[in-house]
Amino acid sequence: MPNLPPPDVEPRPVPRTLRPPVHRVDPRAVRWWTLRGLCTSGVVLLVLVAVAWLWEPARAWLTAPIVLAAVWTAARTLVEPRWRSTVHRWETTDEAVYGLTGCVVREWRVAPLSRVQTVDAVRGPLEQALGLATLRVTTASSSGAIKIVGLDADVAEAVAEQLTLVVERIPGDAT
């Protein structure tokens, strides 16, 4: 006869395997990250070049900063967006929200839906122009919200609505 637990003892839950979330960001996120890189490091490069062009005595000492800014701009616009699109992942289930981010320092965040306080779909100007959105899930955690960036705007809206409906059915106050 098999060794069965007594009837009043609940069976142990089966441990879940640690795996990355399944969904990738929208391909348009590469354009969004590229434009963000141009708006930050590209502007710095442009200002340095303009100053060197307009102020001849400064050209000698601006050469090194211009080269560094050009390399930084190339990395921010050519390398980083493609790298981020291969790394960033997300997933939602009826139990939790999963987010995997980071190029050098990888951060895998899991938020149980019982801890979710708010769910927002946020769209900045560049995201609006590209039809993208960021899903922001705020929890009762000191680590802050989980941000899933680079989602199609309709997908972000549908996921926010779905998560809101699931969270409403969970009893408690998410603390």
CYANA upper distance limits for C-alpha pairs under 8 A (distance plus 0.5 A):
  5 PRO  CA      9 VAL  CA      7.03
  5 PRO  CA     11 PRO  CA      8.31
 20 PRO  CA     89 ARG  CA      7.76
 20 PRO  CA    100 LEU  CA      7.58
 21 PRO  CA     89 ARG  CA      5.99
 21 PRO  CA     90 TRP  CA      5.51
 21 PRO  CA     91 GLU  CA      5.65
 21 PRO  CA     98 TYR  CA      6.70
 21 PRO  CA     99 GLY  CA      7.27
 21 PRO  CA    100 LEU  CA      7.41
 22 VAL  CA     89 ARG  CA      6.95
 22 VAL  CA     90 TRP  CA      6.85
 22 VAL  CA     91 GLU  CA      6.51
 23 HIS  CA     89 ARG  CA      5.90
 23 HIS  CA     90 TRP  CA      5.66
 23 HIS  CA     91 GLU  CA      6.36
 24 ARG  CA     85 SER  CA      7.77
 24 ARG  CA     86 THR  CA      8.05
 24 ARG  CA     88 HIS  CA      6.87
 24 ARG  CA     89 ARG  CA      5.27
 24 ARG  CA     90 TRP  CA      7.01
 25 VAL  CA     29 ALA  CA      7.23
 25 VAL  CA     85 SER  CA      6.90
 25 VAL  CA     88 HIS  CA      7.09
 25 VAL  CA     89 ARG  CA      6.94
 25 VAL  CA     90 TRP  CA      8.13
 25 VAL  CA    149 VAL  CA      7.72
 25 VAL  CA    150 GLY  CA      5.80
 25 VAL  CA    151 LEU  CA      6.05
 26 ASP  CA    132 LEU  CA      8.44
 26 ASP  CA    150 GLY  CA      6.25
 26 ASP  CA    151 LEU  CA      5.80
 26 ASP  CA    152 ASP  CA      6.44
 27 PRO  CA     31 ARG  CA      8.43
 27 PRO  CA     85 SER  CA      7.90
 28 ARG  CA     32 TRP  CA      7.02
 28 ARG  CA    130 LEU  CA      7.42
 28 ARG  CA    132 LEU  CA      8.04
 28 ARG  CA    150 GLY  CA      7.87
 29 ALA  CA     33 TRP  CA      6.58
 29 ALA  CA     81 PRO  CA      8.20
 29 ALA  CA     85 SER  CA      7.70
 29 ALA  CA    132 LEU  CA      7.89
 29 ALA  CA    149 VAL  CA      8.49
 29 ALA  CA    150 GLY  CA      5.23
 29 ALA  CA    151 LEU  CA      7.93
 30 VAL  CA     34 THR  CA      6.57
 30 VAL  CA     81 PRO  CA      5.45
 30 VAL  CA     82 ARG  CA      6.56
 30 VAL  CA     84 ARG  CA      8.45
 30 VAL  CA     85 SER  CA      6.99
 31 ARG  CA     35 LEU  CA      6.59
 31 ARG  CA     81 PRO  CA      8.05
 32 TRP  CA     36 ARG  CA      6.69
 32 TRP  CA    126 LEU  CA      7.15
 32 TRP  CA    127 GLU  CA      7.27
 32 TRP  CA    130 LEU  CA      7.70
 32 TRP  CA    150 GLY  CA      8.26
 33 TRP  CA     37 GLY  CA      6.63
 33 TRP  CA     77 THR  CA      7.82
 33 TRP  CA     80 GLU  CA      8.31
 33 TRP  CA     81 PRO  CA      5.74
 34 THR  CA     38 LEU  CA      6.79
 34 THR  CA     76 ARG  CA      7.44
 34 THR  CA     77 THR  CA      5.05
 34 THR  CA     78 LEU  CA      7.68
 34 THR  CA     81 PRO  CA      6.40
 35 LEU  CA     39 CYS  CA      6.59
 35 LEU  CA     77 THR  CA      7.88
 35 LEU  CA    126 LEU  CA      8.37
 36 ARG  CA     40 THR  CA      6.80
 37 GLY  CA     41 SER  CA      6.29
 37 GLY  CA     42 GLY  CA      7.15
 37 GLY  CA     73 THR  CA      7.30
 37 GLY  CA     76 ARG  CA      5.60
 37 GLY  CA     77 THR  CA      5.88
 38 LEU  CA     42 GLY  CA      4.74
 38 LEU  CA     43 VAL  CA      7.13
 38 LEU  CA     73 THR  CA      7.37
 38 LEU  CA     76 ARG  CA      8.10
 38 LEU  CA     77 THR  CA      7.02
 39 CYS  CA     43 VAL  CA      6.23
 40 THR  CA     44 VAL  CA      7.22
 41 SER  CA     45 LEU  CA      6.83
 41 SER  CA     69 ALA  CA      7.40
 41 SER  CA     72 TRP  CA      7.36
 41 SER  CA     73 THR  CA      5.72
 41 SER  CA     76 ARG  CA      7.90
 42 GLY  CA     46 LEU  CA      6.63
 42 GLY  CA     69 ALA  CA      8.32
 42 GLY  CA     70 ALA  CA      8.38
 42 GLY  CA     73 THR  CA      6.08
 43 VAL  CA     47 VAL  CA      6.66
 44 VAL  CA     48 LEU  CA      6.77
 44 VAL  CA     69 ALA  CA      7.50
 45 LEU  CA     49 VAL  CA      6.67
 45 LEU  CA     66 ILE  CA      6.76
 45 LEU  CA     69 ALA  CA      5.79
 45 LEU  CA     70 ALA  CA      6.75
 45 LEU  CA     73 THR  CA      7.96
 46 LEU  CA     50 ALA  CA      6.56
 47 VAL  CA     51 VAL  CA      6.61
 48 LEU  CA     52 ALA  CA      6.67
 48 LEU  CA     62 LEU  CA      7.65
 48 LEU  CA     65 PRO  CA      8.12
 48 LEU  CA     66 ILE  CA      6.64
 49 VAL  CA     53 TRP  CA      6.54
 49 VAL  CA     66 ILE  CA      7.21
 50 ALA  CA     54 LEU  CA      6.55
 51 VAL  CA     55 TRP  CA      6.18
 51 VAL  CA     58 ALA  CA      8.14
 52 ALA  CA     56 GLU  CA      6.68
 52 ALA  CA     58 ALA  CA      6.33
 52 ALA  CA     59 ARG  CA      5.32
 52 ALA  CA     62 LEU  CA      7.01
 53 TRP  CA     59 ARG  CA      7.90
 55 TRP  CA     59 ARG  CA      7.55
 58 ALA  CA     62 LEU  CA      6.50
 59 ARG  CA     63 THR  CA      6.68
 61 TRP  CA     65 PRO  CA      8.40
 62 LEU  CA     66 ILE  CA      6.52
 63 THR  CA     67 VAL  CA      6.76
 64 ALA  CA     68 LEU  CA      6.67
 65 PRO  CA     69 ALA  CA      6.44
 66 ILE  CA     70 ALA  CA      6.52
 67 VAL  CA     71 VAL  CA      6.74
 68 LEU  CA     72 TRP  CA      6.59
 69 ALA  CA     73 THR  CA      6.44
 70 ALA  CA     74 ALA  CA      6.61
 71 VAL  CA     75 ALA  CA      6.71
 72 TRP  CA     76 ARG  CA      6.60
 73 THR  CA     77 THR  CA      6.52
 74 ALA  CA     78 LEU  CA      6.01
 74 ALA  CA     79 VAL  CA      7.79
 75 ALA  CA     79 VAL  CA      5.49
 75 ALA  CA     80 GLU  CA      6.61
 76 ARG  CA     80 GLU  CA      5.71
 76 ARG  CA     81 PRO  CA      7.62
 77 THR  CA     81 PRO  CA      6.97
 78 LEU  CA     82 ARG  CA      7.71
 79 VAL  CA     83 TRP  CA      6.67
 80 GLU  CA     84 ARG  CA      6.45
 81 PRO  CA     85 SER  CA      6.74
 82 ARG  CA     86 THR  CA      7.07
 83 TRP  CA     87 VAL  CA      6.90
 83 TRP  CA    103 CYS  CA      7.46
 84 ARG  CA     88 HIS  CA      6.31
 84 ARG  CA    101 THR  CA      8.37
 84 ARG  CA    102 GLY  CA      7.73
 84 ARG  CA    103 CYS  CA      6.70
 87 VAL  CA    100 LEU  CA      7.96
 87 VAL  CA    101 THR  CA      7.00
 87 VAL  CA    102 GLY  CA      7.47
 87 VAL  CA    103 CYS  CA      7.16
 88 HIS  CA     99 GLY  CA      8.17
 88 HIS  CA    100 LEU  CA      5.98
 88 HIS  CA    101 THR  CA      5.27
 88 HIS  CA    102 GLY  CA      7.52
 89 ARG  CA     99 GLY  CA      6.49
 89 ARG  CA    100 LEU  CA      5.55
 89 ARG  CA    101 THR  CA      7.31
 90 TRP  CA     97 VAL  CA      8.21
 90 TRP  CA     98 TYR  CA      5.96
 90 TRP  CA     99 GLY  CA      5.03
 90 TRP  CA    100 LEU  CA      6.69
 90 TRP  CA    148 ILE  CA      7.16
 91 GLU  CA     97 VAL  CA      6.53
 91 GLU  CA     98 TYR  CA      5.58
 91 GLU  CA     99 GLY  CA      7.19
 92 THR  CA     96 ALA  CA      6.47
 92 THR  CA     97 VAL  CA      4.99
 92 THR  CA     98 TYR  CA      6.60
 92 THR  CA    159 VAL  CA      8.45
 93 THR  CA     97 VAL  CA      6.94
 94 ASP  CA    113 LEU  CA      7.99
 94 ASP  CA    163 LEU  CA      8.45
 94 ASP  CA    166 VAL  CA      7.21
 95 GLU  CA    112 PRO  CA      6.33
 95 GLU  CA    113 LEU  CA      6.06
 95 GLU  CA    114 SER  CA      8.30
 96 ALA  CA    110 VAL  CA      7.04
 96 ALA  CA    111 ALA  CA      5.84
 96 ALA  CA    112 PRO  CA      4.66
 96 ALA  CA    113 LEU  CA      5.43
 97 VAL  CA    110 VAL  CA      6.19
 97 VAL  CA    111 ALA  CA      5.67
 97 VAL  CA    112 PRO  CA      7.00
 97 VAL  CA    113 LEU  CA      7.47
 98 TYR  CA    108 TRP  CA      7.78
 98 TYR  CA    109 ARG  CA      6.26
 98 TYR  CA    110 VAL  CA      5.12
 98 TYR  CA    111 ALA  CA      7.10
 99 GLY  CA    107 GLU  CA      8.41
 99 GLY  CA    108 TRP  CA      6.20
 99 GLY  CA    109 ARG  CA      5.65
 99 GLY  CA    110 VAL  CA      7.04
 99 GLY  CA    146 ILE  CA      7.34
 99 GLY  CA    147 LYS  CA      7.97
 99 GLY  CA    148 ILE  CA      6.94
100 LEU  CA    106 ARG  CA      7.58
100 LEU  CA    107 GLU  CA      6.16
100 LEU  CA    108 TRP  CA      4.87
100 LEU  CA    109 ARG  CA      6.87
101 THR  CA    106 ARG  CA      6.26
101 THR  CA    107 GLU  CA      5.80
101 THR  CA    108 TRP  CA      7.04
102 GLY  CA    106 ARG  CA      4.92
102 GLY  CA    107 GLU  CA      6.46
109 ARG  CA    146 ILE  CA      7.43
111 ALA  CA    115 ARG  CA      7.26
111 ALA  CA    116 VAL  CA      7.65
111 ALA  CA    139 THR  CA      7.59
111 ALA  CA    146 ILE  CA      8.19
112 PRO  CA    116 VAL  CA      7.48
113 LEU  CA    166 VAL  CA      8.38
113 LEU  CA    167 VAL  CA      6.54
113 LEU  CA    170 ILE  CA      8.35
114 SER  CA    167 VAL  CA      7.38
114 SER  CA    170 ILE  CA      6.77
114 SER  CA    171 PRO  CA      8.32
114 SER  CA    172 GLY  CA      8.08
114 SER  CA    174 ALA  CA      6.08
115 ARG  CA    139 THR  CA      5.82
115 ARG  CA    140 ALA  CA      6.07
115 ARG  CA    141 SER  CA      8.33
115 ARG  CA    173 ASP  CA      8.49
115 ARG  CA    174 ALA  CA      4.75
115 ARG  CA    175 THR  CA      6.71
116 VAL  CA    137 VAL  CA      7.28
116 VAL  CA    138 THR  CA      6.42
116 VAL  CA    139 THR  CA      4.81
116 VAL  CA    140 ALA  CA      7.10
116 VAL  CA    167 VAL  CA      7.56
116 VAL  CA    174 ALA  CA      6.32
117 GLN  CA    137 VAL  CA      8.12
117 GLN  CA    138 THR  CA      6.08
117 GLN  CA    139 THR  CA      5.62
117 GLN  CA    140 ALA  CA      7.14
117 GLN  CA    173 ASP  CA      8.38
117 GLN  CA    174 ALA  CA      6.46
118 THR  CA    137 VAL  CA      6.42
118 THR  CA    138 THR  CA      5.60
118 THR  CA    139 THR  CA      7.53
118 THR  CA    164 THR  CA      8.46
119 VAL  CA    135 LEU  CA      7.76
119 VAL  CA    136 ARG  CA      6.34
119 VAL  CA    137 VAL  CA      5.13
119 VAL  CA    138 THR  CA      6.85
119 VAL  CA    160 ALA  CA      6.32
119 VAL  CA    163 LEU  CA      7.79
119 VAL  CA    164 THR  CA      7.17
120 ASP  CA    135 LEU  CA      6.30
120 ASP  CA    136 ARG  CA      5.57
120 ASP  CA    137 VAL  CA      6.96
120 ASP  CA    160 ALA  CA      6.90
121 ALA  CA    133 ALA  CA      6.75
121 ALA  CA    134 THR  CA      6.12
121 ALA  CA    135 LEU  CA      5.12
121 ALA  CA    136 ARG  CA      6.73
121 ALA  CA    153 ALA  CA      8.48
121 ALA  CA    156 ALA  CA      6.49
121 ALA  CA    157 GLU  CA      6.54
121 ALA  CA    160 ALA  CA      7.07
122 VAL  CA    133 ALA  CA      6.10
122 VAL  CA    134 THR  CA      5.53
122 VAL  CA    135 LEU  CA      6.78
122 VAL  CA    136 ARG  CA      7.60
123 ARG  CA    127 GLU  CA      5.99
123 ARG  CA    128 GLN  CA      6.27
123 ARG  CA    132 LEU  CA      7.41
123 ARG  CA    133 ALA  CA      5.25
123 ARG  CA    134 THR  CA      6.78
123 ARG  CA    153 ALA  CA      8.48
124 GLY  CA    128 GLN  CA      6.55
124 GLY  CA    133 ALA  CA      8.07
125 PRO  CA    129 ALA  CA      6.80
126 LEU  CA    130 LEU  CA      6.82
127 GLU  CA    131 GLY  CA      6.38
127 GLU  CA    132 LEU  CA      5.13
127 GLU  CA    133 ALA  CA      6.30
128 GLN  CA    132 LEU  CA      6.50
128 GLN  CA    133 ALA  CA      7.77
131 GLY  CA    152 ASP  CA      6.68
131 GLY  CA    153 ALA  CA      6.07
132 LEU  CA    150 GLY  CA      6.41
132 LEU  CA    151 LEU  CA      5.91
132 LEU  CA    152 ASP  CA      5.05
132 LEU  CA    153 ALA  CA      5.06
133 ALA  CA    149 VAL  CA      7.15
133 ALA  CA    150 GLY  CA      6.54
133 ALA  CA    151 LEU  CA      5.81
133 ALA  CA    152 ASP  CA      6.58
133 ALA  CA    153 ALA  CA      5.30
133 ALA  CA    156 ALA  CA      6.75
134 THR  CA    147 LYS  CA      7.05
134 THR  CA    148 ILE  CA      6.07
134 THR  CA    149 VAL  CA      4.87
134 THR  CA    150 GLY  CA      6.59
134 THR  CA    151 LEU  CA      6.67
134 THR  CA    153 ALA  CA      8.48
134 THR  CA    156 ALA  CA      7.38
135 LEU  CA    147 LYS  CA      6.21
135 LEU  CA    148 ILE  CA      5.53
135 LEU  CA    149 VAL  CA      6.93
135 LEU  CA    151 LEU  CA      8.03
135 LEU  CA    156 ALA  CA      6.29
135 LEU  CA    160 ALA  CA      7.59
136 ARG  CA    145 ALA  CA      6.74
136 ARG  CA    146 ILE  CA      6.26
136 ARG  CA    147 LYS  CA      5.08
136 ARG  CA    148 ILE  CA      6.94
137 VAL  CA    145 ALA  CA      5.83
137 VAL  CA    146 ILE  CA      5.64
137 VAL  CA    147 LYS  CA      6.97
138 THR  CA    144 GLY  CA      7.12
138 THR  CA    145 ALA  CA      4.71
138 THR  CA    146 ILE  CA      6.97
139 THR  CA    144 GLY  CA      7.43
139 THR  CA    145 ALA  CA      6.57
139 THR  CA    146 ILE  CA      8.49
139 THR  CA    174 ALA  CA      7.89
140 ALA  CA    174 ALA  CA      6.75
140 ALA  CA    175 THR  CA      5.90
141 SER  CA    145 ALA  CA      8.30
151 LEU  CA    155 VAL  CA      7.01
151 LEU  CA    156 ALA  CA      6.37
152 ASP  CA    156 ALA  CA      6.64
153 ALA  CA    157 GLU  CA      6.67
154 ASP  CA    158 ALA  CA      6.61
155 VAL  CA    159 VAL  CA      6.52
156 ALA  CA    160 ALA  CA      6.51
157 GLU  CA    161 GLU  CA      6.66
158 ALA  CA    162 GLN  CA      6.58
159 VAL  CA    163 LEU  CA      6.47
160 ALA  CA    164 THR  CA      6.55
161 GLU  CA    165 LEU  CA      6.82
162 GLN  CA    166 VAL  CA      6.82
163 LEU  CA    167 VAL  CA      6.45
164 THR  CA    168 GLU  CA      6.59
165 LEU  CA    169 ARG  CA      7.29
166 VAL  CA    170 ILE  CA      7.42
